[in-house]
C-alpha cells in the first residue's frame, strides 16, 4: 500500500481555474483510471473517500483539500481508515 500527499494548483502562467479531478491527476502520471481499470489492471475497482465507500467512476472525483482517497484493484482491504493526520501547513 502506498500513501502520498499531493498539492494541486494551476501553473503560475496558467489562466486555468476551477476543479481538478482524480482522473486528471492519474492522466498526468500516465495511468489510466476508470470504474474498472487501474493502469494495466482490468477488473473490480473499489474506492473510498474519507472512509466512505464510493460507487461509479473514481476518475470523476473532484479533488478537494484533505481528502483521503483509497483505490483498491482486486481484493479490497479489510479496513479503510476514515481520516489521515495531515502535517501542519498542508
MISEKE-98180 format. One record per residue: residue in one letter; residue number from 1; chain; z, y, x of N, C-alpha, C in turn. Coordinates in pm, whole numbers, always signed. Layout:
<marlum "A", NUM, "A", <Z, Y, X>, <Z, Y, X>, <Z, Y, X>> ...
END
This chain:
<marlum "X", 1, "A", <+0, -117, +85>, <+0, +0, +0>, <+0, +123, +89>> <marlum "X", 2, "A", <-85, +219, +55>, <-94, +343, +131>, <-40, +458, +49>> <marlum "X", 3, "A", <+22, +553, +116>, <+73, +672, +48>, <+28, +795, +125>> <marlum "X", 4, "A", <-28, +889, +56>, <-77, +1011, +117>, <-48, +1129, +26>> <marlum "X", 5, "A", <-26, +1244, +85>, <-17, +1369, +11>, <-144, +1447, +42>> <marlum "X", 6, "A", <-206, +1503, -61>, <-327, +1581, -41>, <-308, +1722, -94>> <marlum "X", 7, "A", <-382, +1814, -36>, <-383, +1951, -85>, <-527, +1982, -121>> <marlum "X", 8, "A", <-550, +2030, -242>, <-685, +2058, -290>, <-697, +2207, -318>> <marlum "X", 9, "A", <-798, +2268, -255>, <-827, +2409, -283>, <-970, +2436, -240>> <marlum "X", 10, "A", <-1035, +2537, -301>, <-1172, +2568, -262>, <-1177, +2624, -120>> <marlum "X", 11, "A", <-1290, +2607, -55>, <-1309, +2664, +78>, <-1301, +2816, +69>> <marlum "X", 12, "A", <-1261, +2880, +178>, <-1242, +3025, +179>, <-1370, +3100, +140>> <marlum "X", 13, "A", <-1487, +3043, +176>, <-1613, +3111, +145>, <-1674, +3065, +12>> <marlum "X", 14, "A", <-1599, +2990, -66>, <-1650, +2937, -193>, <-1610, +3027, -309>> <marlum "X", 15, "A", <-1700, +3037, -406>, <-1665, +3108, -528>, <-1623, +3009, -636>> <marlum "X", 16, "A", <-1609, +2882, -598>, <-1571, +2779, -694>, <-1426, +2795, -735>> <marlum "X", 17, "A", <-1403, +2795, -861>, <-1268, +2798, -918>, <-1262, +2690, -1025>> <marlum "X", 18, "A", <-1146, +2653, -1063>, <-1135, +2556, -1171>, <-1069, +2428, -1126>> <marlum "X", 19, "A", <-1096, +2325, -1200>, <-1028, +2198, -1182>, <-1105, +2105, -1088>> <marlum "X", 20, "A", <-1029, +2026, -1016>, <-1086, +1922, -933>, <-1039, +1788, -988>> <marlum "X", 21, "A", <-1125, +1688, -981>, <-1092, +1556, -1035>, <-1067, +1455, -923>> <marlum "X", 22, "A", <-1002, +1348, -960>, <-979, +1239, -865>, <-1112, +1181, -819>> <marlum "X", 23, "A", <-1210, +1176, -908>, <-1343, +1128, -872>, <-1408, +1213, -765>> <marlum "X", 24, "A", <-1390, +1346, -771>, <-1444, +1434, -668>, <-1380, +1407, -533>> <marlum "X", 25, "A", <-1249, +1383, -534>, <-1179, +1352, -409>, <-1232, +1223, -348>> <marlum "X", 26, "A", <-1244, +1119, -430>, <-1295, +991, -379>, <-1439, +1006, -330>> <marlum "X", 27, "A", <-1519, +1089, -397>, <-1656, +1116, -354>, <-1655, +1180, -215>> <marlum "X", 28, "A", <-1564, +1273, -189>, <-1552, +1335, -57>, <-1522, +1229, +49>> <marlum "X", 29, "A", <-1446, +1127, +11>, <-1412, +1019, +103>, <-1525, +916, +114>> <marlum "X", 30, "A", <-1627, +929, +29>, <-1737, +832, +29>, <-1700, +702, -39>> <marlum "X", 31, "A", <-1606, +707, -133>, <-1558, +587, -202>, <-1588, +599, -352>> <marlum "X", 32, "A", <-1659, +501, -405>, <-1690, +502, -548>, <-1564, +467, -627>> <marlum "X", 33, "A", <-1539, +544, -735>, <-1424, +520, -822>, <-1470, +531, -966>> <marlum "X", 34, "A", <-1453, +422, -1041>, <-1482, +421, -1185>, <-1374, +336, -1252>> <marlum "X", 35, "A", <-1390, +314, -1381>, <-1293, +233, -1456>, <-1290, +87, -1411>> <marlum "X", 36, "A", <-1397, +41, -1344>, <-1398, -99, -1299>, <-1452, -113, -1156>> <marlum "X", 37, "A", <-1438, -7, -1076>, <-1487, -10, -939>, <-1399, +78, -850>> <marlum "X", 38, "A", <-1359, +23, -736>, <-1288, +99, -633>, <-1350, +60, -500>> <marlum "X", 39, "A", <-1436, +147, -447>, <-1509, +112, -326>, <-1600, -6, -351>> <marlum "X", 40, "A", <-1586, -109, -270>, <-1667, -231, -287>, <-1609, -327, -390>> <marlum "X", 41, "A", <-1485, -303, -432>, <-1420, -392, -529>, <-1478, -367, -668>> <marlum "X", 42, "A", <-1511, -474, -738>, <-1556, -468, -877>, <-1464, -558, -958>> <marlum "X", 43, "A", <-1405, -505, -1062>, <-1315, -584, -1145>, <-1212, -495, -1211>> <marlum "X", 44, "A", <-1096, -554, -1238>, <-991, -483, -1310>, <-927, -376, -1221>> <marlum "X", 45, "A", <-930, -252, -1270>, <-863, -140, -1204>, <-749, -95, -1294>> <marlum "X", 46, "A", <-629, -95, -1243>, <-514, -41, -1317>, <-471, +87, -1247>> <marlum "X", 47, "A", <-425, +184, -1326>, <-382, +310, -1263>, <-272, +376, -1343>> <marlum "X", 48, "A", <-190, +453, -1270>, <-73, +520, -1325>, <-69, +664, -1275>> <marlum "X", 49, "A", <-16, +752, -1356>, <+12, +889, -1315>, <+158, +917, -1348>> <marlum "X", 50, "A", <+235, +950, -1246>, <+378, +976, -1261>, <+450, +861, -1332>> <marlum "X", 51, "A", <+414, +739, -1296>, <+478, +620, -1350>, <+427, +576, -1486>> <marlum "X", 52, "A", <+337, +651, -1546>, <+285, +619, -1680>, <+150, +548, -1668>> <marlum "X", 53, "A", <+140, +429, -1726>, <+16, +351, -1724>, <-92, +428, -1798>> <marlum "X", 54, "A", <-209, +436, -1738>, <-321, +510, -1795>, <-433, +415, -1832>> <marlum "X", 55, "A", <-524, +463, -1915>, <-644, +387, -1951>, <-766, +478, -1928>> <marlum "X", 56, "A", <-882, +417, -1928>, <-1004, +494, -1910>, <-1046, +501, -1764>> <marlum "X", 57, "A", <-1124, +601, -1733>, <-1183, +617, -1600>, <-1094, +706, -1513>> <marlum "X", 58, "A", <-1033, +652, -1406>, <-946, +734, -1322>, <-1021, +848, -1252>> <marlum "X", 59, "A", <-1152, +836, -1237>, <-1230, +942, -1173>, <-1226, +1072, -1253>> <marlum "X", 60, "A", <-1199, +1063, -1383>, <-1197, +1182, -1469>, <-1063, +1255, -1468>> <marlum "X", 61, "A", <-963, +1198, -1399>, <-831, +1261, -1395>, <-839, +1397, -1326>> <marlum "X", 62, "A", <-797, +1502, -1394>, <-791, +1635, -1334>, <-665, +1642, -1249>> <marlum "X", 63, "A", <-684, +1679, -1122>, <-571, +1684, -1029>, <-482, +1804, -1058>> <marlum "X", 64, "A", <-352, +1780, -1048>, <-252, +1882, -1072>, <-144, +1869, -965>> <marlum "X", 65, "A", <-65, +1973, -948>, <+39, +1972, -845>, <+140, +1860, -869>> <marlum "X", 66, "A", <+178, +1795, -762>, <+285, +1696, -758>, <+265, +1576, -849>> <marlum "X", 67, "A", <+142, +1535, -866>, <+116, +1410, -938>, <+137, +1293, -843>> <marlum "X", 68, "A", <+195, +1187, -895>, <+199, +1062, -821>, <+97, +972, -886>> <marlum "X", 69, "A", <-8, +938, -813>, <-118, +859, -865>, <-121, +725, -794>> <marlum "X", 70, "A", <-120, +618, -871>, <-128, +483, -816>, <-252, +417, -874>> <marlum "X", 71, "A", <-337, +361, -787>, <-455, +287, -830>, <-444, +148, -771>> <marlum "X", 72, "A", <-454, +46, -856>, <-444, -92, -810>, <-572, -166, -845>> <marlum "X", 73, "A", <-634, -226, -746>, <-751, -311, -766>, <-705, -455, -765>> <marlum "X", 74, "A", <-733, -527, -872>, <-687, -665, -882>, <-549, -672, -944>> <marlum "X", 75, "A", <-463, -753, -885>, <-328, -772, -938>, <-246, -643, -923>> <marlum "X", 76, "A", <-200, -584, -1034>, <-122, -460, -1024>, <+18, -487, -968>> <marlum "X", 77, "A", <+81, -386, -911>, <+216, -403, -858>, <+315, -427, -972>> <marlum "X", 78, "A", <+425, -493, -941>, <+525, -520, -1044>, <+606, -396, -1078>> <marlum "X", 79, "A", <+614, -300, -987>, <+689, -177, -1009>, <+608, -58, -960>> <marlum "X", 80, "A", <+596, +42, -1046>, <+531, +166, -1008>, <+635, +277, -1021>> <marlum "X", 81, "A", <+674, +340, -912>, <+777, +444, -919>, <+730, +563, -1003>> <marlum "X", 82, "A", <+819, +623, -1080>, <+782, +736, -1166>, <+774, +870, -1093>> <marlum "X", 83, "A", <+824, +877, -970>, <+827, +1006, -903>, <+826, +989, -752>> <marlum "X", 84, "A", <+785, +1093, -684>, <+784, +1098, -539>, <+855, +1226, -499>> <marlum "X", 85, "A", <+937, +1218, -397>, <+1008, +1336, -348>, <+918, +1410, -249>> <marlum "X", 86, "A", <+849, +1512, -298>, <+760, +1588, -212>, <+842, +1674, -116>> <marlum "X", 87, "A", <+799, +1684, +11>, <+868, +1770, +106>, <+862, +1915, +59>> <marlum "X", 88, "A", <+961, +1994, +99>, <+964, +2135, +65>, <+837, +2203, +114>> <marlum "X", 89, "A", <+784, +2290, +33>, <+664, +2364, +69>, <+534, +2304, +22>> <marlum "X", 90, "A", <+540, +2185, -32>, <+418, +2123, -86>, <+405, +2148, -233>> 
END
